[in-house]
Amino acid sequence: MSGAVQTGWAPSAGPAAPVPARPWRRWLLAATAAWAVLLAVLTWTSVRDDPPTVREQRALDQAGPVVDRAVGELVRAAGATNLLELGPARVAEGCRVTPFADGARLRRDVSVLAPTGTERAVLTGIAERLPTSWRARVGSGLNGPELYADAGEFVAVEGRPTVDGQVRLVVDTNCRPTGLGYTPAAAAATGPEAAALTAALGALGRPSDATPELVTAPCPGGGLAQTVRSAGGPGPAASTALAALAGDAPLLDEPPVYAYRTGPVTVLAELGPDDATRVAATVGCPG
């Protein structure tokens, strides 16, 4: 007598018994989570308390003097007769140095005369007069020639033409820890730039500004380059009102911008919104 042989497991008569959890898996998950939390805490503490280990981590108060000296080098390289204005320092907060730390960015700029058609020659001349360690070069950008240089300590320098007969040179720290922040050097506007500003405001029919804005930069050979600036106020067209002071020979007459030289001072007037004319008087660095 023969019969079929059944193979395999017999069906269970009831629900399967639960497989007991393995304790080591729970411990592994807990240890991994604890390590992630510890790593985050250590990273945050290091960013907050530890001294920088690479130059780009140096704080804004440490980079500020590098930026100021770079502006002075650009002023010297531009030459006193071509320098138009030192722009005010601009600090932008809110950038991220790391996922756990906010930072800030400092930028300063210098405006230089560059009549239409001479922009590359002006930028090339500036690049040639900058320190060799900056490795300054001029190349072709999307909208014309551009200057690039490295002022050291991860401070970048760029320059490109604007639309009104100028090139603008910008010194930029990029994002870095704020530290104690940026503090401009103290100075007083008591030289020929102050008198030139007063004369220009008088020609525009505006009272002298009792507290004009002052922007400075240390010259490489000593002394200060200075721009003293009056906030915009109503007045007639600069090209008409300032023609006598310019001796009918302005450096720049590209509305809304007008500039002229008087002695060692360059005066720049710019018509802004609501017909308000901003006036700046600048003295550069020797040689």
C-alpha positions as CSV (number, residue, x, y, z in Angstrom):
1,M,0.0,0.0,0.0
2,S,1.4,3.3,-0.9
3,G,0.4,7.0,-0.2
4,A,1.5,10.6,-0.9
5,V,4.1,11.9,1.5
6,Q,3.4,15.4,2.8
7,T,6.4,17.7,3.2
8,G,6.8,21.1,4.8
9,W,5.7,22.6,8.1
10,A,2.3,21.8,9.4
11,P,0.0,24.9,9.7
12,S,-0.1,26.5,13.1
13,A,-3.1,25.9,15.1
14,G,-3.1,29.5,16.4
15,P,-1.6,32.9,16.0
16,A,2.2,33.1,15.8
17,A,4.1,33.8,19.0
18,P,5.7,37.3,19.0
19,V,9.4,37.4,18.3
20,P,11.1,38.9,21.3
21,A,12.9,42.2,20.6
22,R,16.6,42.1,20.6
23,P,17.9,44.4,23.4
24,W,21.1,45.3,21.6
25,R,19.2,47.0,18.8
26,R,17.5,49.4,21.2
27,W,20.9,50.2,22.8
28,L,22.4,50.8,19.3
29,L,19.7,53.3,18.4
30,A,19.9,55.1,21.7
31,A,23.7,55.3,21.4
32,T,23.5,56.7,17.9
33,A,21.0,59.4,18.9
34,A,23.1,60.3,21.9
35,W,26.2,60.6,19.8
36,A,24.4,62.9,17.3
37,V,23.3,65.2,20.1
38,L,26.8,65.3,21.6
39,L,28.4,66.0,18.3
40,A,26.0,68.9,17.7
41,V,26.6,70.4,21.2
42,L,30.4,70.1,20.7
43,T,30.3,71.8,17.3
44,W,28.2,74.7,18.6
45,T,30.5,75.1,21.6
46,S,33.6,75.0,19.4
47,V,32.2,77.7,17.0
48,R,31.2,79.9,20.0
49,D,34.3,79.6,22.2
50,D,37.4,78.2,20.3
51,P,39.9,80.5,18.6
52,P,39.9,80.3,14.8
53,T,41.9,77.6,13.3
54,V,42.0,79.0,9.7
55,R,42.2,82.5,8.5
56,E,38.7,82.7,7.0
57,Q,37.3,82.3,10.5
58,R,38.9,85.4,11.8
59,A,36.2,87.8,13.1
60,L,35.0,91.0,11.6
61,D,36.9,93.2,14.1
62,Q,40.1,91.4,13.0
63,A,39.4,91.7,9.3
64,G,38.4,95.4,9.6
65,P,41.9,96.8,9.7
66,V,42.9,94.6,6.7
67,V,39.9,96.1,4.8
68,D,40.9,99.7,5.8
69,R,44.5,99.2,4.7
70,A,43.3,97.7,1.4
71,V,41.2,100.8,0.7
72,G,44.3,102.9,1.3
73,E,46.3,100.8,-1.2
74,L,43.5,101.3,-3.8
75,V,43.5,105.0,-3.2
76,R,47.2,105.2,-3.7
77,A,47.0,103.1,-6.8
78,A,44.2,105.1,-8.3
79,G,46.2,108.4,-7.9
80,A,45.1,111.6,-6.4
81,T,43.9,113.1,-9.7
82,N,41.7,110.2,-10.6
83,L,40.2,109.4,-7.1
84,L,36.6,110.5,-6.8
85,E,35.3,109.2,-3.5
86,L,35.7,106.8,-0.6
87,G,32.4,105.0,0.0
88,P,31.1,104.4,3.6
89,A,31.6,101.0,5.2
90,R,28.7,98.7,4.8
91,V,28.2,95.8,7.3
92,A,25.5,93.2,6.4
93,E,24.5,90.9,9.2
94,G,22.6,87.6,9.0
95,C,24.8,85.5,6.8
96,R,25.8,82.0,8.0
97,V,29.4,81.1,8.9
98,T,28.3,77.6,9.9
99,P,24.8,76.0,10.4
100,F,25.2,76.9,14.1
101,A,26.6,80.4,13.9
102,D,25.5,83.7,12.3
103,G,28.1,86.0,10.8
104,A,28.5,89.4,9.1
105,R,30.1,90.8,6.0
106,L,32.0,94.1,5.6
107,R,32.3,95.9,2.3
108,R,34.0,99.2,1.4
109,D,34.4,100.8,-2.0
110,V,36.4,103.4,-3.8
111,S,35.1,105.3,-6.9
112,V,37.7,106.3,-9.6
113,L,37.4,108.5,-12.7
114,A,37.2,106.4,-15.9
115,P,35.8,108.3,-18.9
116,T,34.0,106.0,-21.4
117,G,36.4,104.0,-23.4
118,T,39.2,104.2,-20.8
119,E,37.9,101.7,-18.3
120,R,40.3,98.8,-19.1
121,A,43.3,101.2,-19.1
122,V,42.3,102.6,-15.8
123,L,41.8,99.2,-14.2
124,T,45.0,97.9,-15.7
125,G,47.0,100.9,-14.3
126,I,45.5,100.4,-10.9
127,A,46.3,96.6,-10.9
128,E,50.0,97.4,-11.9
129,R,50.4,99.8,-9.0
130,L,48.9,97.4,-6.3
131,P,51.3,95.3,-4.2
132,T,52.6,92.2,-6.1
133,S,51.4,90.0,-3.3
134,W,47.8,90.9,-4.2
135,R,48.2,89.1,-7.6
136,A,46.0,91.7,-9.2
137,R,44.7,91.0,-12.7
138,V,42.2,92.4,-15.2
139,G,40.0,90.2,-17.3
140,S,36.9,90.4,-19.4
141,G,33.5,90.3,-17.5
142,L,30.0,90.1,-18.7
143,N,29.7,93.9,-18.8
144,G,33.3,95.0,-19.6
145,P,36.7,94.7,-18.0
146,E,37.0,93.5,-14.4
147,L,39.8,93.7,-11.8
148,Y,40.4,90.9,-9.3
149,A,42.9,90.9,-6.4
150,D,43.6,89.2,-3.1
151,A,44.4,91.7,-0.3
152,G,45.3,88.9,2.2
153,E,43.5,87.4,5.1
154,F,40.8,86.2,2.7
155,V,39.8,89.7,1.8
156,A,38.8,90.0,-1.8
157,V,39.1,93.1,-4.1
158,E,37.0,93.5,-7.3
159,G,36.6,96.4,-9.7
160,R,34.4,97.1,-12.6
161,P,32.9,100.1,-14.6
162,T,29.7,101.8,-13.7
163,V,27.5,103.6,-16.2
164,D,28.5,107.2,-15.4
165,G,32.2,107.5,-16.2
166,Q,33.6,105.7,-13.2
167,V,35.0,102.4,-12.0
168,R,34.1,101.1,-8.6
169,L,36.6,99.1,-6.6
170,V,35.1,97.0,-3.8
171,V,36.9,95.4,-0.8
172,D,34.9,92.5,0.7
173,T,35.5,90.2,3.7
174,N,32.7,87.8,2.7
175,C,30.8,86.2,5.6
176,R,32.8,85.6,8.9
177,P,32.2,85.7,12.7
178,T,31.1,89.1,13.9
179,G,33.4,89.2,17.0
180,L,33.5,92.8,18.4
181,G,32.2,94.2,15.1
182,Y,33.7,96.8,12.8
183,T,34.7,100.2,14.3
184,P,35.8,102.9,11.8
185,A,39.0,104.8,12.8
186,A,38.3,108.2,14.5
187,A,39.2,111.3,12.5
188,A,38.1,114.9,12.0
189,A,37.4,116.8,8.8
190,T,39.5,119.9,9.3
191,G,41.6,120.0,6.1
192,P,41.0,121.4,2.6
193,E,38.2,118.8,1.9
194,A,36.1,120.5,4.6
195,A,36.5,123.9,3.0
196,A,35.8,122.5,-0.5
197,L,32.6,120.9,0.8
198,T,31.4,124.1,2.4
199,A,32.1,126.1,-0.9
200,A,30.2,123.5,-3.0
201,L,27.2,123.6,-0.6
202,G,27.2,127.4,-0.8
203,A,27.1,127.3,-4.6
204,L,24.2,125.0,-4.4
205,G,22.4,127.4,-2.1
206,R,22.5,124.9,0.8
207,P,23.7,125.7,4.4
208,S,26.9,124.1,5.5
209,D,26.4,120.7,7.1
210,A,27.4,121.0,10.8
211,T,28.0,117.2,11.1
212,P,29.0,115.9,7.7
213,E,29.8,112.2,7.3
214,L,33.5,111.4,7.3
215,V,35.1,108.3,5.7
216,T,38.8,107.6,6.0
217,A,41.5,105.1,5.0
218,P,45.2,104.9,6.1
219,C,47.6,105.7,3.3
220,P,50.4,103.2,2.8
221,G,53.1,105.9,3.3
222,G,51.3,107.5,6.3
223,G,48.5,110.0,6.7
224,L,44.9,109.5,5.8
225,A,42.8,109.6,2.6
226,Q,39.5,111.3,3.5
227,T,36.0,111.9,2.1
228,V,33.7,114.3,3.8
229,R,30.1,114.0,2.6
230,S,26.9,115.9,3.1
231,A,23.5,114.1,2.8
232,G,21.3,115.0,-0.1
233,G,19.3,118.2,0.0
234,P,17.4,120.3,-2.6
235,G,19.4,122.5,-4.9
236,P,19.8,123.5,-8.6
237,A,21.5,121.2,-11.1
238,A,25.1,120.7,-10.1
239,S,26.5,121.3,-13.6
240,T,25.1,124.8,-13.5
241,A,25.6,125.7,-9.9
242,L,29.2,124.4,-9.6
243,A,30.5,125.4,-13.0
244,A,32.3,128.5,-11.6
245,L,34.0,126.4,-8.9
246,A,35.0,123.9,-11.6
247,G,36.5,126.6,-13.7
248,D,34.3,125.4,-16.6
249,A,36.6,122.3,-16.7
250,P,34.9,119.5,-14.8
251,L,36.5,116.1,-14.4
252,L,33.1,114.5,-15.0
253,D,29.9,115.8,-16.4
254,E,27.6,112.8,-16.8
255,P,24.2,113.7,-15.4
256,P,23.3,113.0,-12.7
257,V,27.0,113.0,-11.7
258,Y,29.3,116.1,-11.7
259,A,32.9,116.2,-10.5
260,Y,35.7,118.7,-10.5
261,R,39.1,119.4,-8.8
262,T,40.0,122.3,-6.6
263,G,43.5,122.3,-5.4
264,P,44.2,118.8,-3.8
265,V,40.5,118.1,-3.4
266,T,38.0,116.3,-5.7
267,V,34.4,117.4,-5.3
268,L,31.7,115.0,-6.5
269,A,28.0,115.9,-6.7
270,E,25.3,113.4,-7.5
271,L,21.6,114.2,-8.1
272,G,19.5,111.6,-6.3
273,P,15.8,110.9,-5.8
274,D,13.5,114.0,-5.3
275,D,16.2,116.2,-6.9
276,A,18.3,115.9,-3.7
277,T,22.0,116.5,-4.5
278,R,24.6,114.6,-2.4
279,V,28.0,116.2,-2.2
280,A,31.3,114.7,-1.3
281,A,34.8,116.2,-1.1
282,T,37.9,113.9,-1.1
283,V,41.6,114.1,-0.5
284,G,43.7,111.0,-1.6
285,C,47.1,109.6,-0.8
286,P,50.3,111.0,-2.1
287,G,52.2,109.1,-4.8
